[in-house]
Amino acid sequence: MGSDEEDTEGKTAEFGMVKPLYQDEHPAHTVTLPTYFIDQTEVTIAQYKKFIEATGARPPADWKEGKPPEGRDNYPASGMNWYDADRYCTWAGKQLPAEAEWEKAARGPNGLSFPWGNEFDPKKANTGGSGLNSLAPVGSFPQGRSPYGADDMAGNVWEWTADWYQAYPGSSYQSPAFGQKTKVLRGGSWGGAGHYALSYFYRTSHRLNSEPEFGFPDAGFRCAKRAR
């Protein structure tokens, strides 16, 4: 889990990044996980609609008059905050994946840098370089599927995980966001970073963090379940 990569080209300054590139991924370390399952796809609008109908949960802000957009049943549900995503997984008899579980499912047994391999290919995921410039139905990029069969673990929508944003064991990097303040999201989204399709954001070890009470249009989730 994690990486030992360094920003040797000064990209942090070039792109005006607030967080130093790679530092919160240090050091690469071994994590042992219990057996678990993870959803093949991000939770879809059709699935999330059933949850709302069954529980009376609030719909995402971009659902006009509380109704999902037409013709987009198989698109990833997005816009919910961490608490809404967590409630959905509980309702479905599952839970949000731990950050380590998400990363393992994306990297496969050989610790890949991207779900499909170690070289970035913007055409294997719905990234800022794919040319779509919008969300895509889940599973639209089978060539970018992870070794364990999980779709869209790079691009499409950022995905909430269960964990608070914390330093990894043995890390020397400190951030004011560490602690029980923000939750970790993984995977990158269709939007990339402005007009740059930075491969940095789609790496399987990359970490984004956000306050759990806030949702945003290109953030969704998938669920996981322990084997026992």
Backbone bond lengths (Angstrom), bond angles and torsions (degrees), N, CA, C in turn:
res aa  C-N    CA-C-N  psi(-1)  N-CA   C-N-CA  omega(-1)  CA-C   N-CA-C  phi
1 M - - - 1.461 - - 1.513 109.06 -
2 G 1.359 116.72 146.81 1.452 120.17 179.38 1.512 112.26 81.00
3 S 1.315 116.67 -168.56 1.465 121.44 179.86 1.520 109.68 -155.18
4 D 1.324 115.21 167.01 1.468 121.90 174.63 1.527 110.50 -114.78
5 E 1.331 117.17 19.48 1.454 120.68 -178.73 1.528 111.55 -66.44
6 E 1.343 115.54 152.73 1.452 122.39 179.19 1.522 109.98 -127.68
7 D 1.302 116.52 151.31 1.461 122.14 175.99 1.527 108.78 -83.17
8 T 1.302 116.04 82.21 1.467 121.06 -176.72 1.526 112.97 -82.54
9 E 1.344 117.69 -9.06 1.463 121.13 -176.99 1.524 112.97 -108.72
10 G 1.312 117.60 7.08 1.460 120.60 178.56 1.509 114.79 69.18
11 K 1.340 117.14 30.65 1.458 120.97 -177.95 1.528 112.20 -68.83
12 T 1.312 117.42 -29.06 1.465 120.12 179.52 1.523 110.12 -56.57
13 A 1.331 116.14 -48.26 1.462 120.89 179.54 1.522 111.57 -72.95
14 E 1.339 117.05 -40.58 1.463 121.04 -176.62 1.519 111.60 -59.54
15 F 1.319 117.02 -40.16 1.456 120.63 -176.87 1.529 112.94 -99.41
16 G 1.327 117.06 8.43 1.452 120.46 176.59 1.508 113.94 63.35
17 M 1.311 116.80 35.27 1.460 121.21 -178.18 1.520 110.37 -73.32
18 V 1.323 117.11 136.31 1.462 121.61 175.83 1.520 110.23 -75.32
19 K 1.320 116.19 -41.69 1.466 121.91 -179.07 1.517 109.60 -93.51
20 P 1.334 119.54 129.09 1.468 120.49 177.66 1.523 111.07 -59.18
21 L 1.321 115.93 132.23 1.458 120.03 -178.40 1.519 111.21 -58.81
22 Y 1.305 115.84 136.16 1.473 125.97 172.36 1.534 114.86 76.81
23 Q 1.331 118.80 -21.48 1.459 119.38 -166.97 1.528 113.62 -62.48
24 D 1.332 117.50 -35.32 1.463 118.16 -178.86 1.522 112.59 -78.97
25 E 1.350 116.94 -0.97 1.474 121.42 175.85 1.532 111.67 -94.74
26 H 1.319 116.76 -5.66 1.468 121.18 -176.22 1.526 111.14 -84.84
27 P 1.323 117.80 148.25 1.458 127.18 -11.88 1.532 110.31 -89.96
28 A 1.341 115.99 162.89 1.459 118.91 169.89 1.524 108.08 -61.88
29 H 1.310 116.97 136.03 1.469 119.98 -174.53 1.526 109.33 -151.73
30 T 1.304 115.94 161.21 1.461 122.13 -179.08 1.523 110.11 -94.63
31 V 1.316 115.72 133.50 1.462 122.45 176.56 1.525 107.67 -126.00
32 T 1.318 116.51 132.59 1.467 121.32 176.31 1.520 108.85 -101.10
33 L 1.330 116.24 126.20 1.458 121.32 -176.33 1.521 110.97 -115.22
34 P 1.322 117.35 147.88 1.465 119.45 170.18 1.520 109.50 -70.33
35 T 1.318 117.35 162.14 1.458 120.97 178.22 1.533 109.91 -63.71
36 Y 1.322 115.53 136.50 1.459 119.99 -179.04 1.526 109.60 -150.96
37 F 1.305 115.22 165.11 1.457 122.92 173.87 1.523 108.00 -113.39
38 I 1.337 116.68 153.46 1.460 120.45 174.88 1.523 107.78 -137.45
39 D 1.326 116.92 144.21 1.458 120.55 -178.98 1.524 110.84 -59.05
40 Q 1.308 116.60 142.30 1.460 120.59 178.85 1.519 111.23 -67.19
41 T 1.321 116.98 -32.84 1.464 120.52 -177.19 1.523 111.06 -127.64
42 E 1.311 114.05 166.50 1.452 120.29 170.46 1.532 108.67 -65.78
43 V 1.307 116.82 150.33 1.471 121.17 177.72 1.525 108.66 -60.34
44 T 1.310 115.98 131.94 1.464 120.87 -175.44 1.525 112.14 -90.87
45 I 1.323 114.74 166.86 1.462 120.83 176.78 1.522 110.40 -60.64
46 A 1.343 117.90 -40.80 1.468 120.42 179.28 1.523 111.02 -62.18
47 Q 1.327 117.33 -41.66 1.461 120.91 179.13 1.522 110.99 -67.21
48 Y 1.309 116.39 -41.64 1.460 119.85 -178.64 1.527 110.96 -68.79
49 K 1.322 117.04 -32.75 1.460 120.84 176.44 1.528 110.66 -61.19
50 K 1.327 117.52 -41.66 1.464 120.87 178.32 1.524 111.21 -61.47
51 F 1.321 116.05 -39.60 1.468 121.28 177.72 1.525 110.23 -62.08
52 I 1.314 117.39 -45.13 1.466 121.02 179.56 1.523 111.08 -63.19
53 E 1.324 116.29 -43.03 1.464 119.98 -179.91 1.520 111.60 -65.62
54 A 1.320 117.04 -34.41 1.467 120.84 -177.19 1.516 112.95 -80.34
55 T 1.323 117.44 -29.33 1.466 120.24 -171.23 1.521 114.58 -116.36
56 G 1.318 116.88 -14.48 1.462 119.60 -175.46 1.509 113.22 76.53
57 A 1.320 116.70 15.76 1.462 120.60 178.77 1.525 110.49 -63.19
58 R 1.312 115.92 155.85 1.455 119.64 -179.51 1.527 110.29 -73.75
59 P 1.310 117.13 140.85 1.467 120.30 177.48 1.522 110.83 -77.54
60 P 1.318 117.63 160.21 1.461 120.17 174.75 1.527 111.34 -57.46
61 A 1.323 116.13 153.60 1.465 121.16 -173.86 1.519 113.30 -62.33
62 D 1.336 117.37 -26.86 1.457 118.78 -177.05 1.523 113.58 -88.08
63 W 1.337 117.97 5.66 1.457 121.01 173.44 1.535 107.36 -85.38
64 K 1.304 117.95 107.29 1.446 121.37 -176.16 1.529 111.26 -64.99
65 E 1.324 115.04 126.70 1.466 122.70 -177.53 1.531 110.71 55.84
66 G 1.305 116.39 29.86 1.455 121.67 176.98 1.508 115.31 77.32
67 K 1.344 117.13 8.43 1.457 120.92 -177.35 1.529 110.09 -106.93
68 P 1.336 117.21 139.34 1.463 119.66 -179.91 1.526 111.23 -67.99
69 P 1.310 117.70 153.27 1.472 119.60 178.16 1.521 111.51 -63.09
70 E 1.307 116.91 139.79 1.462 121.23 -176.40 1.527 111.67 -70.29
71 G 1.325 114.44 145.39 1.448 120.30 175.69 1.515 115.25 72.83
72 R 1.333 116.85 15.13 1.466 119.51 -176.52 1.530 111.85 -125.70
73 D 1.333 115.92 28.74 1.466 119.86 -177.30 1.521 112.66 -54.97
74 N 1.324 117.62 -35.99 1.461 120.88 -174.33 1.527 113.11 -96.81
75 Y 1.317 116.22 13.39 1.466 120.69 173.78 1.525 108.55 -87.36
76 P 1.326 118.54 155.71 1.461 118.96 178.85 1.525 111.36 -66.84
77 A 1.309 116.39 136.13 1.460 120.50 171.31 1.528 107.70 -67.53
78 S 1.312 116.78 140.62 1.458 120.06 -177.99 1.518 109.44 -148.97
79 G 1.322 115.10 166.55 1.454 120.71 176.98 1.514 114.65 95.99
80 M 1.326 117.75 -10.03 1.463 119.71 178.85 1.535 110.36 -80.25
81 N 1.323 116.81 154.14 1.460 118.77 175.87 1.529 110.05 -85.31
82 W 1.324 115.88 -179.64 1.460 120.46 -176.23 1.530 111.11 -61.77
83 Y 1.317 116.90 -40.59 1.466 120.22 -177.08 1.526 111.11 -64.92
84 D 1.326 116.66 -39.62 1.466 119.88 177.00 1.526 110.88 -63.82
85 A 1.336 116.46 -43.20 1.464 120.39 179.13 1.525 110.68 -63.13
86 D 1.312 116.23 -41.46 1.463 120.87 179.52 1.524 110.98 -63.86
87 R 1.341 116.42 -41.27 1.464 120.28 179.18 1.526 111.11 -65.32
88 Y 1.324 116.98 -38.67 1.462 119.24 177.81 1.526 110.54 -59.94
89 C 1.333 116.91 -49.54 1.464 119.96 -177.39 1.522 111.33 -61.13
90 T 1.321 117.30 -39.44 1.464 120.73 176.98 1.522 110.49 -62.98
91 W 1.325 116.24 -44.67 1.470 121.04 177.85 1.523 110.99 -59.12
92 A 1.317 117.39 -36.17 1.462 122.47 -178.64 1.523 112.90 -82.63
93 G 1.333 117.93 3.29 1.461 121.49 -179.45 1.518 113.45 77.82
94 K 1.328 116.12 24.37 1.463 121.26 -178.06 1.524 108.78 -132.18
95 Q 1.331 116.16 -159.70 1.454 121.52 174.05 1.522 109.11 -153.98
96 L 1.318 115.57 160.67 1.459 118.50 173.11 1.527 109.08 -60.76
97 P 1.320 118.64 141.70 1.465 119.13 178.76 1.515 111.54 -68.12
98 A 1.307 115.92 141.45 1.462 119.76 169.33 1.521 108.19 -60.51
99 E 1.312 116.19 155.24 1.459 119.42 179.76 1.532 111.21 -56.14
100 A 1.321 116.75 -41.35 1.469 120.61 179.61 1.522 111.02 -66.38
101 E 1.327 117.71 -37.45 1.462 120.46 178.39 1.520 110.49 -65.15
102 W 1.316 116.39 -42.76 1.464 120.10 178.49 1.531 109.90 -60.33
103 E 1.321 116.31 -47.91 1.469 119.76 -176.61 1.520 111.78 -64.55
104 K 1.322 117.46 -40.08 1.465 120.63 178.68 1.529 110.88 -62.03
105 A 1.331 116.05 -44.10 1.461 120.05 -179.87 1.523 111.66 -63.35
106 A 1.333 116.83 -32.30 1.461 120.96 -179.60 1.527 112.33 -79.62
107 R 1.331 117.42 -37.04 1.461 121.15 -171.89 1.524 113.95 -87.42
108 G 1.335 116.80 -25.63 1.456 119.28 -177.84 1.517 112.46 76.44
109 P 1.329 117.44 -175.77 1.464 121.59 -173.94 1.529 113.62 -70.33
110 N 1.348 117.25 -15.22 1.462 119.75 -176.84 1.525 113.77 -108.80
111 G 1.324 117.10 12.95 1.459 120.74 173.98 1.518 114.44 63.25
112 L 1.326 117.70 47.05 1.463 121.84 -176.19 1.532 112.03 -63.70
113 S 1.326 115.64 151.26 1.461 121.13 177.31 1.523 112.21 -75.43
114 F 1.334 116.08 -29.50 1.457 123.28 176.06 1.525 107.33 -132.61
115 P 1.314 119.07 157.32 1.468 118.58 -175.74 1.526 114.31 -55.60
116 W 1.326 118.16 -27.55 1.471 122.09 -176.23 1.521 113.43 -99.03
117 G 1.335 118.79 -10.42 1.457 120.13 -176.51 1.509 111.37 163.23
118 N 1.327 117.15 -160.94 1.463 121.15 -177.15 1.520 114.15 -105.31
119 E 1.331 117.60 1.86 1.457 121.55 176.62 1.521 109.54 -116.82
120 F 1.333 115.88 135.89 1.461 120.16 -178.96 1.526 110.89 -71.79
121 D 1.332 116.04 133.63 1.458 122.50 176.34 1.522 107.26 -137.15
122 P 1.346 118.67 103.10 1.465 121.07 -175.52 1.516 114.16 -63.06
123 K 1.326 117.94 -14.13 1.459 120.72 -179.60 1.524 112.68 -86.70
124 K 1.342 116.78 -4.79 1.464 119.76 -179.83 1.526 112.73 -98.26
125 A 1.316 115.99 9.18 1.467 120.58 178.84 1.515 108.39 -159.86
126 N 1.317 116.51 161.88 1.461 120.75 177.43 1.524 108.51 -83.53
127 T 1.331 114.34 81.81 1.460 121.74 -176.48 1.519 110.06 -110.13
128 G 1.320 115.69 -179.68 1.454 120.17 176.19 1.515 112.93 -63.24
129 G 1.327 117.93 -13.01 1.450 121.12 179.02 1.512 114.24 -107.51
130 S 1.329 118.00 6.64 1.471 120.47 -176.49 1.516 113.08 -77.22
131 G 1.335 115.72 -22.08 1.460 119.94 -179.38 1.513 114.85 93.31
132 L 1.340 118.35 -7.65 1.472 120.54 -179.02 1.525 112.15 -76.79
133 N 1.309 116.33 -40.27 1.465 122.37 -179.57 1.524 113.08 59.37
134 S 1.315 116.54 31.04 1.464 121.76 176.35 1.523 108.45 -167.84
135 L 1.322 116.00 173.79 1.456 120.07 174.76 1.530 110.78 -63.46
136 A 1.328 115.48 157.64 1.460 121.88 176.90 1.525 108.71 -128.70
137 P 1.330 118.75 154.45 1.463 120.04 173.58 1.520 110.19 -55.50
138 V 1.312 116.69 147.41 1.460 120.20 -179.71 1.529 109.66 -61.28
139 G 1.311 115.59 144.25 1.455 120.19 178.67 1.513 114.97 76.82
140 S 1.330 118.27 16.01 1.461 121.42 -177.92 1.526 113.66 -75.03
141 F 1.337 116.70 -11.31 1.461 120.85 -176.85 1.533 109.82 -125.95
142 P 1.338 117.48 67.90 1.467 119.23 -177.50 1.520 113.44 -61.03
143 Q 1.341 117.19 -23.83 1.453 120.03 179.01 1.530 112.02 -70.20
144 G 1.328 116.11 -14.40 1.461 120.43 178.16 1.511 113.04 -102.82
145 R 1.302 117.43 11.56 1.474 122.57 -178.71 1.525 110.42 -63.32
146 S 1.323 116.42 144.87 1.466 120.49 -179.31 1.528 110.19 -73.70
147 P 1.340 117.94 164.74 1.468 120.15 179.35 1.525 113.91 -57.44
148 Y 1.330 117.60 -24.03 1.460 120.99 179.05 1.520 112.48 -93.26
149 G 1.324 117.41 5.76 1.460 120.65 174.92 1.510 115.44 90.10
150 A 1.329 118.38 14.12 1.463 121.26 179.85 1.520 110.39 -89.84
151 D 1.328 116.37 130.67 1.463 122.43 -178.77 1.526 112.07 -90.49
152 D 1.318 115.35 153.15 1.476 122.73 169.20 1.523 113.34 58.44
153 M 1.323 117.13 34.79 1.465 118.63 176.48 1.527 111.23 -83.48
154 A 1.309 115.88 -0.41 1.458 123.10 164.82 1.515 106.35 -128.99
155 G 1.324 117.54 128.84 1.450 121.15 177.37 1.518 114.97 80.24
156 N 1.298 115.01 -173.84 1.463 126.80 -174.73 1.525 110.89 70.31
157 V 1.328 120.10 -83.25 1.465 120.33 172.37 1.526 109.82 -133.16
158 W 1.330 115.47 147.27 1.463 119.52 166.64 1.526 107.82 -59.33
159 E 1.328 116.85 152.10 1.460 120.13 -177.02 1.531 111.18 -125.38
160 W 1.328 114.91 125.86 1.462 120.51 175.97 1.536 110.12 -64.00
161 T 1.322 116.61 141.94 1.464 121.83 169.52 1.520 108.87 -118.67
162 A 1.307 115.97 172.76 1.462 120.03 -174.59 1.522 113.54 -73.84
163 D 1.327 117.99 -23.22 1.467 120.88 -163.61 1.525 114.98 -88.05
164 W 1.334 113.34 148.68 1.453 120.80 165.74 1.522 108.77 -70.20
165 Y 1.323 115.53 151.40 1.468 122.12 178.93 1.532 108.89 -76.47
166 Q 1.321 115.31 111.19 1.456 121.91 -176.15 1.526 109.91 -132.78
167 A 1.333 116.14 160.55 1.461 120.37 172.56 1.518 109.40 -70.58
168 Y 1.324 116.94 145.28 1.455 121.11 174.63 1.527 109.83 -73.29
169 P 1.329 117.91 154.00 1.461 120.70 177.85 1.527 111.05 -56.63
170 G 1.329 116.22 129.93 1.456 121.00 178.74 1.516 114.76 85.19
171 S 1.336 118.01 1.25 1.461 120.65 -179.00 1.523 110.95 -77.73
172 S 1.328 116.04 143.51 1.465 121.57 175.39 1.528 111.19 -97.80
173 Y 1.339 116.79 -5.57 1.457 120.73 -177.73 1.528 110.23 -79.19
174 Q 1.309 115.78 135.51 1.451 121.45 177.54 1.527 109.87 -120.06
175 S 1.321 116.17 140.40 1.455 121.34 178.42 1.525 109.25 -137.12
176 P 1.333 118.00 138.99 1.462 119.74 176.23 1.524 112.77 -65.06
177 A 1.326 116.93 -14.61 1.470 120.65 178.76 1.523 112.50 -83.64
178 F 1.333 118.15 -12.38 1.463 120.40 179.28 1.528 110.43 -65.00
179 G 1.314 114.98 151.28 1.459 121.02 -179.21 1.518 109.39 111.69
180 Q 1.291 117.40 -167.84 1.461 121.32 -178.98 1.527 109.40 -88.17
181 K 1.336 114.06 64.93 1.461 121.99 -177.38 1.514 112.03 -122.51
182 T 1.323 116.27 -45.56 1.461 120.74 -177.06 1.526 109.94 -131.79
183 K 1.314 115.42 153.57 1.466 121.80 178.67 1.535 109.87 -102.39
184 V 1.318 115.19 155.42 1.463 121.15 -177.54 1.522 110.86 -88.95
185 L 1.329 115.52 135.85 1.462 122.67 169.87 1.519 108.18 -116.49
186 R 1.321 115.70 152.76 1.462 120.82 -176.43 1.523 111.52 -132.95
187 G 1.343 115.74 157.33 1.452 122.35 163.43 1.512 118.90 100.96
188 G 1.334 118.58 -16.09 1.456 118.74 -177.12 1.520 112.41 74.54
189 S 1.322 116.25 171.55 1.467 120.29 -177.95 1.518 110.41 -134.52
190 W 1.336 115.32 178.43 1.456 120.60 -179.47 1.521 112.26 -63.52
191 G 1.334 116.34 -22.91 1.454 119.76 -172.92 1.510 115.50 -80.05
192 G 1.328 118.46 -13.26 1.457 119.32 -177.52 1.507 111.03 61.14
193 A 1.310 117.02 -136.26 1.464 122.17 178.41 1.519 107.19 -133.96
194 G 1.328 116.05 93.74 1.443 119.24 -175.13 1.527 109.87 59.48
195 H 1.330 116.49 -131.83 1.463 119.26 -179.81 1.523 111.70 -91.55
196 Y 1.336 116.62 7.49 1.458 120.22 177.29 1.525 109.61 -99.59
197 A 1.317 116.73 132.26 1.460 120.60 172.72 1.521 106.36 -97.82
198 L 1.314 115.69 76.94 1.459 120.40 -173.50 1.520 110.13 -77.48
199 S 1.300 116.17 119.48 1.466 119.28 178.34 1.517 111.26 -60.40
200 Y 1.300 117.50 -21.95 1.468 122.54 179.89 1.525 111.85 -51.78
201 F 1.314 117.62 -42.82 1.462 121.65 -173.78 1.524 113.25 -74.38
202 Y 1.315 117.94 -16.55 1.463 120.84 -175.61 1.519 112.86 -103.16
203 R 1.320 117.45 3.16 1.454 121.24 177.25 1.523 109.83 -67.70
204 T 1.313 115.60 145.81 1.464 120.25 -175.90 1.525 113.14 -67.64
205 S 1.319 117.84 -15.46 1.466 120.85 -179.57 1.526 112.81 -100.28
206 H 1.337 117.51 -3.09 1.469 119.97 -175.97 1.525 111.86 -71.12
207 R 1.333 115.57 142.20 1.466 122.35 -177.57 1.525 110.28 -122.28
208 L 1.317 116.23 130.89 1.458 122.93 169.79 1.518 107.01 -116.36
209 N 1.308 117.27 150.21 1.467 119.48 178.28 1.523 110.40 -133.90
210 S 1.326 115.57 147.33 1.456 121.03 179.84 1.522 109.62 -153.40
211 E 1.316 116.17 153.40 1.459 120.88 176.39 1.527 109.42 -60.86
212 P 1.330 117.85 134.65 1.474 120.20 -173.75 1.512 114.44 -66.65
213 E 1.318 117.89 -20.35 1.465 119.17 -177.87 1.528 113.11 -83.22
214 F 1.325 116.68 -6.08 1.458 119.86 -179.00 1.520 111.38 -106.21
215 G 1.333 116.30 134.23 1.454 121.01 171.25 1.517 109.01 -107.82
216 F 1.315 117.85 160.36 1.452 119.86 175.05 1.522 109.80 -145.84
217 P 1.327 117.16 157.14 1.472 120.83 -166.27 1.519 116.05 -59.62
218 D 1.332 118.08 -26.29 1.466 118.08 -179.04 1.524 111.88 -109.45
219 A 1.329 116.38 31.83 1.468 121.42 174.32 1.517 110.34 -120.10
220 G 1.326 116.58 128.65 1.454 123.45 176.11 1.517 109.33 -136.21
221 F 1.330 117.25 -145.58 1.462 119.07 -178.06 1.513 109.85 -172.27
222 R 1.331 114.65 167.65 1.469 122.51 166.55 1.523 105.76 -134.15
223 C 1.322 117.31 165.76 1.462 121.55 -177.45 1.540 110.40 -109.73
224 A 1.299 114.44 163.30 1.461 122.05 176.16 1.521 108.43 -133.32
225 K 1.323 115.47 168.67 1.468 119.97 178.47 1.513 109.25 -151.80
226 R 1.317 116.57 130.35 1.467 120.75 177.55 1.513 109.24 -69.30
227 A 1.322 116.49 146.57 1.471 120.59 -177.59 1.517 111.01 -67.93
228 R 1.328 116.81 -26.87 1.478 120.43 178.22 1.515 109.75 -161.92
